[in-house]
Amino acid sequence: MKYYEIGILGGSLAIFLGTPFIPTAVYVNFFSTPFTAFFLLTLLLVIVSFSTPAAVGFALAAGALFVEHRRRVISLAQKSSDGSRKKDLYTEQMKAAAPLVPTEIHPLADLPDDTQVHSSTENQTNEFEAEGWSIDHKRDLNSD
């Protein structure tokens, strides 16, 4: 193993192990541009021309950087969406609409009386009755 292979592998190992400790600002500023992906891919192709094991180590380090960046972006998005979530949104939707004209009046919603509305089956049972045998055995009707 040559000295530059050891240097690339050592640097890749240091980057791989240090990814959780890099500040979020570095990830946001460095990995949010397409130039970064192009730069790392070009660097990987250059390293492949010198040494395959060093290229594998560098690819793992670059992958760890991208995975950590995406993890932090998702955690920031989850934190921001948790604070903006409103509880009991349906109660806000049931409130009367704001008047468009100062003299506008909205009537209260008419709710049916409990004696008028029944939610039950036709014969007051939950029994299922199968259809007769004739539903599966069709026959031609006379057309005389």
Buried (B, 14 or more C-beta within 10 A) or exposed (E): EEEEBEEBBEBBEEBBEEBEEBEEEEBEEBBEEEEBEEEBEEEBEEBBEEBEEBBBBBBBBBEBBBEBBEEBBEEEEEEEEEEEEEEEEEEEEEEEEEEEEEEEEEEEEEEEEEEEEEEEEEEEEEEEEEEEEEEEEEEEEEEE
